């Protein structure tokens, strides 16, 4: 498998870069939800795109319908960021935080945010902070495309449908964020394009050399 493109030292460095990025994302999500966020250990894998759904299913244990938001990013390192939650957990999250002013309720209105709007809020918090932090550490500044909802009750195979990713191989980084003492869990999945993998490798070497 193409997983051998990184040395052990490079892989450890990439996991630490992901750790710092997810810490930034957790801080932002905590502020959004006014709750303590528990973090997983980042998982890094180089996968064939055709096997990405199976790899993510193995990593996360998700085997049912999910809600998913995607957002592309580009610089010298380009790819897609996906925020995935089990279907139904966003509704549960809404009921948990519905009374905390400004999170579900608009400041000057009685209308509540929809589940889709809340999903976008969570995705924006995670993607913007984590991806920006990771690429900043690698000496790159990403430009983001508009986020898009892939679906609210779709299977992982549909998340990675043909045509979504135009690459054969991708660098997959998965981190997940859980609300303390609650069922809600959001998975941030970064998929970096095949041609970006060597850019990431060189950027890690440059970072390690500068330490």
MDTraj code that builds the backbone (N, CA, C; nanometers):
import mdtraj as md
import numpy as np

residues = "UNK UNK UNK UNK UNK UNK UNK UNK UNK UNK UNK UNK UNK UNK UNK UNK UNK UNK UNK UNK UNK UNK UNK UNK UNK UNK UNK UNK UNK UNK UNK UNK UNK UNK UNK UNK UNK UNK UNK UNK UNK UNK UNK UNK UNK UNK UNK UNK UNK UNK UNK UNK UNK UNK UNK UNK UNK UNK UNK UNK UNK UNK UNK UNK UNK UNK UNK UNK UNK UNK UNK UNK UNK UNK UNK UNK UNK UNK UNK UNK UNK UNK UNK UNK UNK UNK UNK UNK UNK UNK UNK UNK UNK UNK UNK UNK UNK UNK UNK UNK UNK UNK UNK UNK UNK UNK UNK UNK UNK UNK UNK UNK UNK UNK UNK UNK UNK UNK UNK UNK UNK UNK UNK UNK UNK UNK UNK UNK UNK UNK UNK UNK UNK UNK UNK UNK UNK UNK UNK UNK UNK UNK UNK UNK UNK UNK UNK UNK UNK UNK UNK UNK UNK UNK UNK UNK UNK UNK UNK UNK UNK UNK UNK UNK UNK UNK UNK UNK UNK UNK UNK UNK UNK UNK UNK UNK UNK UNK UNK UNK UNK UNK UNK UNK UNK UNK UNK UNK UNK UNK UNK UNK UNK UNK UNK UNK UNK UNK UNK UNK UNK UNK UNK UNK UNK UNK UNK UNK UNK UNK UNK".split()
xyz = np.array([
    [0.0858, -0.1189, 0.0000],
    [0.0000, 0.0000, 0.0000],
    [0.0890, 0.1233, 0.0000],
    [0.0414, 0.2386, -0.0557],
    [0.1262, 0.3566, -0.0649],
    [0.1535, 0.4248, 0.0673],
    [0.1162, 0.3614, 0.1785],
    [0.1357, 0.4191, 0.3104],
    [0.2834, 0.4437, 0.3431],
    [0.3742, 0.3831, 0.2666],
    [0.5164, 0.3914, 0.2990],
    [0.5824, 0.5195, 0.2467],
    [0.5031, 0.6138, 0.1952],
    [0.5635, 0.7350, 0.1398],
    [0.6240, 0.8232, 0.2479],
    [0.5805, 0.8084, 0.3738],
    [0.6362, 0.8858, 0.4838],
    [0.7246, 0.7981, 0.5715],
    [0.8359, 0.8561, 0.6154],
    [0.9174, 0.7873, 0.7139],
    [0.8457, 0.7930, 0.8489],
    [0.8918, 0.7136, 0.9429],
    [0.8314, 0.7148, 1.0762],
    [0.8434, 0.8523, 1.1404],
    [0.9591, 0.9181, 1.1190],
    [0.9798, 1.0512, 1.1752],
    [0.8828, 1.1517, 1.1126],
    [0.8652, 1.1434, 0.9814],
    [0.7715, 1.2333, 0.9141],
    [0.6282, 1.2100, 0.9609],
    [0.5917, 1.0842, 0.9780],
    [0.4558, 1.0524, 1.0225],
    [0.4319, 1.1054, 1.1638],
    [0.5311, 1.0886, 1.2524],
    [0.5179, 1.1414, 1.3885],
    [0.5025, 1.2931, 1.3852],
    [0.5810, 1.3592, 1.2990],
    [0.5728, 1.5053, 1.2883],
    [0.4370, 1.5480, 1.2360],
    [0.3848, 1.4747, 1.1380],
    [0.2545, 1.5090, 1.0816],
    [0.1439, 1.4910, 1.1854],
    [0.1547, 1.3868, 1.2676],
    [0.0554, 1.3681, 1.3740],
    [0.0618, 1.4825, 1.4752],
    [0.1817, 1.5300, 1.5041],
    [0.1944, 1.6409, 1.5977],
    [0.1389, 1.7698, 1.5366],
    [0.1624, 1.7901, 1.4067],
    [0.1043, 1.9047, 1.3362],
    [-0.0485, 1.8979, 1.3426],
    [-0.1031, 1.7784, 1.3206],
    [-0.2479, 1.7593, 1.3291],
    [-0.2973, 1.7840, 1.4708],
    [-0.2197, 1.7413, 1.5714],
    [-0.2561, 1.7647, 1.7119],
    [-0.2731, 1.9128, 1.7408],
    [-0.1773, 1.9924, 1.6940],
    [-0.1833, 2.1369, 1.7173],
    [-0.3014, 2.1977, 1.6432],
    [-0.3252, 2.1491, 1.5201],
    [-0.4381, 2.2005, 1.4432],
    [-0.5708, 2.1688, 1.5080],
    [-0.5854, 2.0478, 1.5575],
    [-0.7125, 2.0100, 1.6184],
    [-0.7323, 2.0800, 1.7523],
    [-0.6234, 2.1159, 1.8172],
    [-0.6365, 2.1952, 1.9393],
    [-0.6974, 2.3311, 1.9102],
    [-0.6533, 2.3927, 1.7991],
    [-0.7115, 2.5201, 1.7571],
    [-0.8600, 2.5029, 1.7254],
    [-0.8917, 2.3939, 1.6538],
    [-1.0301, 2.3684, 1.6162],
    [-1.1172, 2.3421, 1.7383],
    [-1.0646, 2.2678, 1.8351],
    [-1.1409, 2.2371, 1.9561],
    [-1.1721, 2.3646, 2.0344],
    [-1.0761, 2.4566, 2.0384],
    [-1.0983, 2.5841, 2.1072],
    [-1.2123, 2.6600, 2.0418],
    [-1.2132, 2.6605, 1.9081],
    [-1.3192, 2.7326, 1.8374],
    [-1.4544, 2.6647, 1.8566],
    [-1.4556, 2.5313, 1.8505],
    [-1.5814, 2.4586, 1.8681],
    [-1.6335, 2.4743, 2.0102],
    [-1.5434, 2.4748, 2.1067],
    [-1.5819, 2.4933, 2.2461],
    [-1.6490, 2.6287, 2.2658],
    [-1.5939, 2.7315, 2.1997],
    [-1.6551, 2.8640, 2.2086],
    [-1.7913, 2.8681, 2.1425],
    [-1.8055, 2.7974, 2.0317],
    [-1.9331, 2.7941, 1.9607],
    [-2.0413, 2.7262, 2.0423],
    [-2.0052, 2.6147, 2.1071],
    [-2.1044, 2.5332, 2.1781],
    [-2.1066, 2.5579, 2.3282],
    [-2.0114, 2.6384, 2.3772],
    [-2.0027, 2.6656, 2.5210],
    [-1.9947, 2.5351, 2.5996],
    [-1.9046, 2.4464, 2.5546],
    [-1.8917, 2.3142, 2.6173],
    [-1.7487, 2.2662, 2.6044],
    [-1.7091, 2.1747, 2.6929],
    [-1.5748, 2.1168, 2.6859],
    [-1.5707, 2.0138, 2.5741],
    [-1.4642, 2.0168, 2.4939],
    [-1.4498, 1.9276, 2.3791],
    [-1.3397, 1.8256, 2.4063],
    [-1.3715, 1.6985, 2.3880],
    [-1.2725, 1.5914, 2.4012],
    [-1.2161, 1.5595, 2.2632],
    [-1.0844, 1.5357, 2.2571],
    [-1.0160, 1.5137, 2.1308],
    [-0.9650, 1.3714, 2.1192],
    [-0.9612, 1.3223, 1.9965],
    [-0.9015, 1.1916, 1.9702],
    [-0.7539, 1.2085, 1.9345],
    [-0.6848, 1.0977, 1.9199],
    [-0.5501, 1.0992, 1.8640],
    [-0.5651, 1.1060, 1.7117],
    [-0.4949, 1.1975, 1.6437],
    [-0.5069, 1.2063, 1.4978],
    [-0.4614, 1.0761, 1.4314],
    [-0.5298, 1.0389, 1.3250],
    [-0.4919, 0.9206, 1.2486],
    [-0.4517, 0.9640, 1.1087],
    [-0.3372, 0.9154, 1.0651],
    [-0.2801, 0.9543, 0.9358],
    [-0.2607, 0.8301, 0.8515],
    [-0.3069, 0.8356, 0.7279],
    [-0.2936, 0.7195, 0.6407],
    [-0.2920, 0.7661, 0.4952],
    [-0.2101, 0.7044, 0.4133],
    [-0.2154, 0.7261, 0.2688],
    [-0.2996, 0.6133, 0.2108],
    [-0.4063, 0.6511, 0.1384],
    [-0.5018, 0.5515, 0.0923],
    [-0.5299, 0.5685, -0.0569],
    [-0.5701, 0.4588, -0.1200],
    [-0.6299, 0.4680, -0.2522],
    [-0.7673, 0.5315, -0.2335],
    [-0.8006, 0.6311, -0.3153],
    [-0.9268, 0.7022, -0.2983],
    [-1.0450, 0.6057, -0.3075],
    [-1.0323, 0.5037, -0.3899],
    [-1.1399, 0.4055, -0.4035],
    [-1.1644, 0.3289, -0.2735],
    [-1.0662, 0.3304, -0.1823],
    [-1.0787, 0.2592, -0.0554],
    [-1.0972, 0.3540, 0.0635],
    [-1.1162, 0.4841, 0.0342],
    [-1.1240, 0.5829, 0.1421],
    [-1.2436, 0.5590, 0.2335],
    [-1.3584, 0.5254, 0.1760],
    [-1.4779, 0.5019, 0.2587],
    [-1.4558, 0.3844, 0.3531],
    [-1.3977, 0.2754, 0.3004],
    [-1.3722, 0.1577, 0.3834],
    [-1.2709, 0.1900, 0.4928],
    [-1.1671, 0.2686, 0.4584],
    [-1.0662, 0.3062, 0.5579],
    [-1.1285, 0.3899, 0.6685],
    [-1.2161, 0.4839, 0.6309],
    [-1.2785, 0.5690, 0.7313],
    [-1.3769, 0.4898, 0.8170],
    [-1.4466, 0.3959, 0.7558],
    [-1.5384, 0.3108, 0.8313],
    [-1.4613, 0.2309, 0.9374],
    [-1.3437, 0.1814, 0.8975],
    [-1.2593, 0.1067, 0.9914],
    [-1.2091, 0.1968, 1.1032],
    [-1.1692, 0.3195, 1.0698],
    [-1.1155, 0.4115, 1.1689],
    [-1.2208, 0.4554, 1.2701],
    [-1.3413, 0.4853, 1.2213],
    [-1.4409, 0.5513, 1.3045],
    [-1.5478, 0.4582, 1.3603],
    [-1.5651, 0.3415, 1.2986],
    [-1.6723, 0.2521, 1.3400],
    [-1.8085, 0.2947, 1.2894],
    [-1.8143, 0.3971, 1.2050],
    [-1.9424, 0.4432, 1.1500],
    [-1.9873, 0.3479, 1.0406],
    [-2.1083, 0.2958, 1.0540],
    [-2.1598, 0.2046, 0.9521],
    [-2.3032, 0.2393, 0.9126],
    [-2.3517, 0.3524, 0.9627],
    [-2.4881, 0.3942, 0.9316],
    [-2.4888, 0.5263, 0.8580],
    [-2.6060, 0.5871, 0.8431],
    [-2.6161, 0.7135, 0.7696],
    [-2.5478, 0.8282, 0.8436],
    [-2.4953, 0.9224, 0.7662],
    [-2.4234, 1.0367, 0.8219],
    [-2.4721, 1.1654, 0.7570],
    [-2.4445, 1.2759, 0.8244],
    [-2.4548, 1.4095, 0.7655],
    [-2.3123, 1.4532, 0.7350],
    [-2.2910, 1.5138, 0.6186],
    [-2.1542, 1.5475, 0.5777],
    [-2.1495, 1.6804, 0.5038],
    [-2.0506, 1.7610, 0.5395],
    [-2.0226, 1.8879, 0.4715],
    [-1.8822, 1.8795, 0.4146],
    [-1.8658, 1.9261, 0.2909],
    [-1.7336, 1.9262, 0.2290],
    [-1.6909, 2.0690, 0.1998],
    [-1.5576, 2.0916, 0.2016],
    [-1.5028, 2.2219, 0.1662],
    [-1.3636, 2.2011, 0.1087],
    [-1.3430, 2.2496, -0.0114],
    [-1.2122, 2.2373, -0.0737],
    [-1.1161, 2.3429, -0.0227],
    [-0.9881, 2.3119, -0.0269],
    [-0.8843, 2.4106, 0.0062],
    [-0.7694, 2.3931, -0.0920],
    [-0.6979, 2.5015, -0.1168],
    [-0.5874, 2.4918, -0.2121],
    [-0.4760, 2.5894, -0.1742],
    [-0.3583, 2.5491, -0.2045],
    [-0.2344, 2.6265, -0.2007],
    [-0.1404, 2.5365, -0.2779],
    [-0.0129, 2.5310, -0.2411],
    [0.0714, 2.4251, -0.2966],
    [0.0204, 2.2887, -0.2513],
    [-0.0448, 2.2896, -0.1360],
    [-0.1095, 2.1692, -0.0831],
    [-0.2596, 2.1868, -0.1017],
    [-0.3224, 2.0986, -0.1765],
    [-0.4663, 2.1139, -0.1998],
    [-0.5391, 1.9866, -0.1614],
    [-0.6675, 2.0017, -0.1353],
    [-0.7447, 1.8849, -0.0978],
    [-0.8865, 1.9210, -0.0608],
    [-0.9491, 1.8292, 0.0107],
    [-1.0872, 1.8446, 0.0559],
    [-1.0937, 1.8190, 0.2059],
    [-1.1705, 1.9012, 0.2736],
    [-1.1989, 1.8785, 0.4153],
    [-1.3447, 1.8359, 0.4269],
    [-1.3690, 1.7303, 0.4999],
    [-1.5033, 1.6769, 0.5204],
    [-1.5324, 1.6739, 0.6701],
    [-1.6470, 1.7245, 0.7093],
    [-1.6924, 1.7123, 0.8478],
    [-1.8126, 1.6192, 0.8465],
    [-1.8023, 1.5113, 0.9233],
    [-1.9002, 1.4035, 0.9188],
    [-1.9532, 1.3761, 1.0596],
    [-2.0843, 1.3687, 1.0720],
    [-2.1495, 1.3318, 1.1980],
    [-2.2512, 1.2224, 1.1691],
    [-2.2749, 1.1361, 1.2642],
    [-2.3832, 1.0396, 1.2478],
    [-2.5162, 1.1131, 1.2354],
    [-2.6005, 1.0685, 1.1452],
    [-2.7316, 1.1315, 1.1280],
    [-2.8084, 1.1289, 1.2599],
    [-2.8728, 1.2385, 1.2901],
    [-2.9503, 1.2479, 1.4142],
    [-2.8755, 1.3154, 1.5264],
    [-2.7418, 1.3140, 1.5215],
    [-2.6656, 1.3729, 1.6322],
    [-2.6688, 1.5250, 1.6284],
    [-2.6843, 1.5836, 1.5085],
    [-2.6957, 1.7291, 1.5003],
    [-2.8251, 1.7748, 1.5675],
    [-2.9346, 1.6992, 1.5449],
    [-3.0615, 1.7327, 1.6120],
    [-3.0453, 1.7228, 1.7629],
    [-2.9745, 1.6195, 1.8079],
    [-2.9495, 1.6021, 1.9511],
    [-2.8653, 1.7166, 2.0046],
    [-2.7654, 1.7580, 1.9256],
    [-2.6807, 1.8708, 1.9649],
    [-2.7646, 1.9975, 1.9770],
    [-2.8560, 2.0175, 1.8822],
    [-2.9418, 2.1345, 1.8864],
    [-3.0251, 2.1401, 2.0131],
    [-3.0761, 2.0259, 2.0561],
    [-3.1570, 2.0231, 2.1778],
    [-3.0712, 2.0477, 2.3020],
    [-2.9434, 2.0097, 2.2953],
    [-2.8548, 2.0283, 2.4105],
    [-2.8166, 2.1737, 2.4303],
    [-2.7932, 2.2445, 2.3179],
    [-2.7421, 2.3810, 2.3290],
    [-2.8468, 2.4850, 2.2932],
    [-2.9700, 2.4426, 2.2717],
    [-3.0735, 2.5338, 2.2257],
    [-3.0984, 2.6525, 2.3152],
    [-3.0713, 2.6392, 2.4431],
    [-3.0986, 2.7506, 2.5324],
    [-2.9813, 2.8422, 2.5553],
    [-2.8676, 2.8137, 2.4908],
    [-2.7470, 2.8930, 2.5156],
    [-2.7403, 3.0033, 2.4124],
    [-2.7796, 3.1240, 2.4497],
    [-2.7997, 3.2353, 2.3593],
    [-2.6971, 3.2452, 2.2483],
    [-2.7445, 3.2724, 2.1271],
    [-2.6558, 3.2970, 2.0146],
    [-2.6083, 3.1735, 1.9438],
    [-2.6092, 3.0566, 2.0093],
    [-2.5609, 2.9354, 1.9435],
    [-2.6685, 2.8784, 1.8525],
    [-2.7877, 2.8609, 1.9074],
    [-2.8991, 2.8145, 1.8267],
    [-2.9918, 2.9304, 1.7921],
    [-3.0081, 3.0236, 1.8864],
    [-3.0966, 3.1355, 1.8617],
    [-3.0181, 3.2560, 1.8116],
    [-3.0694, 3.3203, 1.7066],
    [-3.0076, 3.4442, 1.6589],
    [-3.0222, 3.5493, 1.7680],
    [-2.9230, 3.6393, 1.7821],
    [-2.9241, 3.7340, 1.8942],
    [-3.0494, 3.8194, 1.9015],
    [-3.1040, 3.8613, 1.7873],
    [-3.2182, 3.9539, 1.7875],
    [-3.3416, 3.8918, 1.7264],
    [-3.3521, 3.7599, 1.7323],
    [-3.4687, 3.6947, 1.6717],
    [-3.5083, 3.5748, 1.7544],
    [-3.6343, 3.5343, 1.7360],
    [-3.6832, 3.4177, 1.8075],
    [-3.6653, 3.2899, 1.7284],
    [-3.6281, 3.3018, 1.6005],
    [-3.6148, 3.1841, 1.5150],
    [-3.4893, 3.1056, 1.5501],
    [-3.5012, 2.9754, 1.5524],
    [-3.3851, 2.8916, 1.5787],
    [-3.3132, 2.8606, 1.4491],
    [-3.1843, 2.8306, 1.4602],
    [-3.1096, 2.7839, 1.3441],
    [-3.1602, 2.6456, 1.3040],
    [-3.1572, 2.6175, 1.1767],
    [-3.1931, 2.4845, 1.1302],
    [-3.0785, 2.3885, 1.1596],
    [-3.1053, 2.2592, 1.1507],
    [-2.9996, 2.1601, 1.1683],
    [-2.8897, 2.1793, 1.0639],
    [-2.9301, 2.2131, 0.9409],
    [-2.8307, 2.2348, 0.8358],
    [-2.7409, 2.3531, 0.8701],
    [-2.7981, 2.4615, 0.9222],
    [-2.7176, 2.5777, 0.9595],
    [-2.6233, 2.5440, 1.0740],
    [-2.6709, 2.4659, 1.1695],
    [-2.5847, 2.4252, 1.2806],
    [-2.4713, 2.3362, 1.2309],
    [-2.5018, 2.2468, 1.1368],
    [-2.3989, 2.1610, 1.0782],
    [-2.2915, 2.2454, 1.0095],
    [-2.3348, 2.3493, 0.9372],
    [-2.2380, 2.4374, 0.8723],
    [-2.1549, 2.5136, 0.9753],
    [-2.2176, 2.5556, 1.0857],
    [-2.1429, 2.6253, 1.1908],
    [-2.0330, 2.5358, 1.2480],
    [-2.0688, 2.4102, 1.2776],
    [-1.9716, 2.3156, 1.3310],
    [-1.8604, 2.2908, 1.2289],
    [-1.8988, 2.2692, 1.1025],
    [-1.7999, 2.2424, 0.9974],
    [-1.7068, 2.3608, 0.9779],
    [-1.7616, 2.4823, 0.9770],
    [-1.6780, 2.6008, 0.9592],
    [-1.5777, 2.6159, 1.0728],
    [-1.6237, 2.5900, 1.1952],
    [-1.5349, 2.6026, 1.3109],
    [-1.4191, 2.5039, 1.3018],
    [-1.4500, 2.3794, 1.2666],
    [-1.3468, 2.2761, 1.2628],
    [-1.2537, 2.2932, 1.1431],
    [-1.3110, 2.3100, 1.0252],
    [-1.2297, 2.3167, 0.9034],
    [-1.1406, 2.4400, 0.9030],
    [-1.1999, 2.5555, 0.9290],
    [-1.1219, 2.6783, 0.9232],
    [-1.0029, 2.6765, 1.0170],
    [-1.0255, 2.6331, 1.1421],
    [-0.9178, 2.6361, 1.2416],
    [-0.8148, 2.5272, 1.2170],
    [-0.8595, 2.4030, 1.1956],
    [-0.7664, 2.2907, 1.1876],
    [-0.6847, 2.2934, 1.0587],
    [-0.7517, 2.3105, 0.9459],
    [-0.6794, 2.3108, 0.8183],
    [-0.5842, 2.4294, 0.8112],
    [-0.6312, 2.5471, 0.8509],
    [-0.5451, 2.6661, 0.8470],
    [-0.4228, 2.6482, 0.9356],
    [-0.4422, 2.5941, 1.0562],
    [-0.3299, 2.5739, 1.1473],
    [-0.2293, 2.4745, 1.0907],
    [-0.2784, 2.3627, 1.0377],
    [-0.1875, 2.2610, 0.9851],
    [-0.1069, 2.3141, 0.8672],
    [-0.1732, 2.3821, 0.7746],
    [-0.1010, 2.4316, 0.6574],
    [-0.0083, 2.5465, 0.6945],
    [-0.0470, 2.6268, 0.7934],
    [0.0411, 2.7342, 0.8399],
    [0.1713, 2.6759, 0.8947],
    [0.1606, 2.5661, 0.9706],
    [0.2811, 2.5018, 1.0235],
    [0.3701, 2.4472, 0.9116],
    [0.3075, 2.4138, 0.7979],
    [0.3824, 2.3636, 0.6828],
    [0.4232, 2.4760, 0.5879],
    [0.4036, 2.6006, 0.6320],
    [0.4483, 2.7147, 0.5538],
    [0.3598, 2.7499, 0.4361],
    [0.2316, 2.7109, 0.4412],
    [0.1383, 2.7397, 0.3329],
    [0.0146, 2.8089, 0.3892],
    [-0.0499, 2.8867, 0.3023],
    [-0.1717, 2.9561, 0.3412],
    [-0.2847, 2.9108, 0.2491],
    [-0.3848, 2.8404, 0.3020],
    [-0.4894, 2.7864, 0.2155],
    [-0.5926, 2.8905, 0.1750],
    [-0.6488, 2.8700, 0.0570],
    [-0.7670, 2.9431, 0.0119],
    [-0.8808, 2.8411, 0.0102],
    [-0.9936, 2.8757, 0.0715],
    [-1.1042, 2.7819, 0.0838],
    [-1.2127, 2.8099, -0.0199],
    [-1.2732, 2.7029, -0.0697],
    [-1.3923, 2.7169, -0.1528],
    [-1.5150, 2.7260, -0.0625],
    [-1.6303, 2.7550, -0.1203],
    [-1.7535, 2.7573, -0.0422],
    [-1.7860, 2.6169, 0.0082],
    [-1.8270, 2.6031, 0.1335],
    [-1.8664, 2.4703, 0.1830],
    [-1.9964, 2.4261, 0.1178],
    [-2.0157, 2.2964, 0.1087],
    [-2.1371, 2.2416, 0.0515],
    [-2.1852, 2.1216, 0.1300],
    [-2.3155, 2.1083, 0.1452],
    [-2.3732, 1.9948, 0.2165],
    [-2.3835, 1.8766, 0.1210],
    [-2.3165, 1.7674, 0.1543],
    [-2.3241, 1.6464, 0.0726],
    [-2.4530, 1.5708, 0.0985],
    [-2.5056, 1.5790, 0.2204],
    [-2.6294, 1.5111, 0.2540],
    [-2.6482, 1.5046, 0.4040],
    [-2.7702, 1.4804, 0.4468],
    [-2.8014, 1.4721, 0.5897],
    [-2.8279, 1.3297, 0.6356],
    [-2.8413, 1.2376, 0.5412],
    [-2.8642, 1.0963, 0.5765],
    [-2.8119, 1.0098, 0.4630],
    [-2.6789, 1.0115, 0.4461],
    [-2.6156, 0.9359, 0.3387],
    [-2.5124, 0.8402, 0.3976],
    [-2.4720, 0.7423, 0.3195],
    [-2.3738, 0.6455, 0.3662],
    [-2.2327, 0.6947, 0.3305],
    [-2.1321, 0.6417, 0.3990],
    [-1.9942, 0.6842, 0.3726],
    [-1.9551, 0.6619, 0.2270],
    [-2.0053, 0.5572, 0.1646],
    [-1.9730, 0.5335, 0.0235],
    [-2.0226, 0.6474, -0.0643],
    [-2.1326, 0.7122, -0.0243],
    [-2.1839, 0.8255, -0.1010],
    [-2.1016, 0.9518, -0.0745],
    [-2.0427, 0.9622, 0.0440],
    [-1.9569, 1.0761, 0.0751],
    [-1.8360, 1.0768, -0.0187],
    [-1.7841, 0.9569, -0.0472],
    [-1.6663, 0.9442, -0.1334],
    [-1.7071, 0.8939, -0.2720],
    [-1.8170, 0.9470, -0.3225],
    [-1.8681, 0.9040, -0.4515],
    [-1.7717, 0.9385, -0.5640],
    [-1.7724, 0.8608, -0.6731],
    [-1.6874, 0.8915, -0.7885],
    [-1.7166, 1.0322, -0.8394],
    [-1.6114, 1.1041, -0.8700],
    [-1.6272, 1.2406, -0.9184],
    [-1.6032, 1.3444, -0.8112],
    [-1.6168, 1.3065, -0.6826],
    [-1.5895, 1.4019, -0.5749],
    [-1.4400, 1.4310, -0.5677],
    [-1.3599, 1.3262, -0.5822],
    [-1.2146, 1.3399, -0.5763],
    [-1.1544, 1.2896, -0.7074],
    [-1.0725, 1.3717, -0.7685],
    [-1.0183, 1.3371, -0.8999],
    [-0.8782, 1.2764, -0.8889],
    [-0.8506, 1.2104, -0.7772],
    [-0.7178, 1.1546, -0.7561],
    [-0.7289, 1.0047, -0.7329],
    [-0.6194, 0.9354, -0.7558],
    [-0.6170, 0.7908, -0.7291],
    [-0.5750, 0.7617, -0.5861],
    [-0.4856, 0.8461, -0.5327],
    [-0.4296, 0.8265, -0.3984],
    [-0.4411, 0.9578, -0.3237],
    [-0.4639, 0.9504, -0.1933],
    [-0.4745, 1.0723, -0.1121],
    [-0.4146, 1.0485, 0.0258],
    [-0.3668, 1.1555, 0.0850],
    [-0.3248, 1.1549, 0.2249],
    [-0.4477, 1.1834, 0.3093],
    [-0.4848, 1.0906, 0.3954],
    [-0.6046, 1.1027, 0.4785],
    [-0.5619, 1.1301, 0.6219],
    [-0.6129, 1.2387, 0.6782],
    [-0.5914, 1.2717, 0.8188],
    [-0.7285, 1.2797, 0.8837],
    [-0.7514, 1.2001, 0.9881],
    [-0.8812, 1.1985, 1.0557],
    [-0.8629, 1.2333, 1.2028],
    [-0.9433, 1.3288, 1.2488],
    [-0.9471, 1.3634, 1.3906],
    [-1.0939, 1.3735, 1.4295],
    [-1.1255, 1.3447, 1.5543],
    [-1.2651, 1.3592, 1.5937],
    [-1.2776, 1.4326, 1.7257],
    [-1.3919, 1.4982, 1.7369],
    [-1.4203, 1.5891, 1.8464],
    [-1.5508, 1.5460, 1.9107],
    [-1.5494, 1.5267, 2.0411],
    [-1.6694, 1.4821, 2.1112],
    [-1.7078, 1.5833, 2.2184],
    [-1.8380, 1.5981, 2.2387],
    [-1.8893, 1.6824, 2.3455],
    [-1.8843, 1.6024, 2.4745],
    [-1.8215, 1.6585, 2.5774],
    [-1.8040, 1.5866, 2.7036],
    [-1.9380, 1.5361, 2.7577],
    [-1.9416, 1.4077, 2.7926],
    [-2.0584, 1.3435, 2.8547],
    [-2.1804, 1.3382, 2.7627],
    [-2.1589, 1.3554, 2.6328],
    [-2.2694, 1.3499, 2.5380],
    [-2.2329, 1.2561, 2.4231],
    [-2.3342, 1.2182, 2.3450],
    [-2.3135, 1.1243, 2.2346],
    [-2.2531, 1.1917, 2.1126],
    [-2.2697, 1.3229, 2.0998],
    [-2.2300, 1.3929, 1.9773],
    [-2.0799, 1.3794, 1.9507],
    [-2.0480, 1.3468, 1.8269],
    [-1.9087, 1.3382, 1.7840],
    [-1.9002, 1.3855, 1.6383],
    [-1.8059, 1.4722, 1.6110],
    [-1.7828, 1.5192, 1.4745],
    [-1.6454, 1.4706, 1.4286],
    [-1.6404, 1.4177, 1.3083],
    [-1.5151, 1.3697, 1.2496],
    [-1.4713, 1.4673, 1.1411],
    [-1.3503, 1.5210, 1.1572],
    [-1.2922, 1.6042, 1.0519],
    [-1.1958, 1.5175, 0.9730],
    [-1.2205, 1.5059, 0.8445],
    [-1.1371, 1.4245, 0.7565],
    [-1.0748, 1.5156, 0.6513],
    [-0.9425, 1.5206, 0.6502],
    [-0.8714, 1.5941, 0.5452],
    [-0.8169, 1.4940, 0.4444],
    [-0.8450, 1.5182, 0.3193],
    [-0.7896, 1.4376, 0.2103],
    [-0.7054, 1.5286, 0.1242],
    [-0.5760, 1.5034, 0.1193],
    [-0.4851, 1.5868, 0.0407],
    [-0.4509, 1.5177, -0.0891],
    [-0.4516, 1.5941, -0.1960],
    [-0.4368, 1.5409, -0.3313],
    [-0.3048, 1.4667, -0.3488],
    [-0.3083, 1.3717, -0.4413],
    [-0.1918, 1.2863, -0.4661],
    [-0.0653, 1.3675, -0.4910],
    [-0.0764, 1.4729, -0.5748],
    [0.0432, 1.5523, -0.6055],
    [0.0884, 1.6370, -0.4876],
    [0.0025, 1.6517, -0.3858],
    [0.0386, 1.7305, -0.2682],
    [0.1172, 1.6501, -0.1653],
    [0.1132, 1.5181, -0.1764],
    [0.1776, 1.4343, -0.0751],
    [0.3273, 1.4621, -0.0682],
    [0.3914, 1.4766, -0.1836],
    [0.5360, 1.5039, -0.1835],
    [0.5655, 1.6457, -0.1356],
    [0.4730, 1.7394, -0.1602],
    [0.4887, 1.8751, -0.1073],
    [0.4831, 1.8711, 0.0447],
    [0.3886, 1.7944, 0.0990],
    [0.3781, 1.7782, 0.2444],
    [0.5060, 1.7166, 0.3005],
    [0.5570, 1.6148, 0.2330],
    [0.6790, 1.5483, 0.2784],
    [0.7957, 1.6466, 0.2847],
    [0.8118, 1.7256, 0.1803],
    [0.9232, 1.8246, 0.1778],
    [0.9015, 1.9329, 0.2846],
    [0.7760, 1.9742, 0.3039],
    [0.7470, 2.0778, 0.4032],
    [0.7771, 2.0268, 0.5447],
    [0.7465, 1.8994, 0.5710],
    [0.7776, 1.8416, 0.7010],
    [0.9279, 1.8376, 0.7226],
    [1.0023, 1.7965, 0.6188],
    [1.1490, 1.7934, 0.6300],
    [1.2044, 1.9307, 0.6601],
    [1.1505, 2.0344, 0.5932],
    [1.1970, 2.1711, 0.6152],
    [1.1656, 2.2154, 0.7582],
    [1.0476, 2.1771, 0.8074],
    [1.0094, 2.2123, 0.9438],
    [1.1006, 2.1441, 1.0446],
    [1.1275, 2.0150, 1.0244],
    [1.2154, 1.9409, 1.1160],
    [1.3570, 1.9968, 1.1136],
    [1.4024, 2.0387, 0.9955],
    [1.5398, 2.0927, 0.9824],
    [1.5536, 2.2266, 1.0550],
    [1.4395, 2.3007, 1.0650],
    [1.4446, 2.4330, 1.1270],
    [1.4415, 2.4269, 1.2789],
    [1.4100, 2.3098, 1.3353],
    [1.3972, 2.2988, 1.4814],
    [1.5327, 2.2938, 1.5498],
])
top = md.Topology()
chain = top.add_chain()
for i, resn in enumerate(residues, 1):
    res = top.add_residue(resn, chain, resSeq=i)
    for name in ("N", "CA", "C"):
        top.add_atom(name, md.element.get_by_symbol(name[0]), res)
traj = md.Trajectory(xyz[None], top)
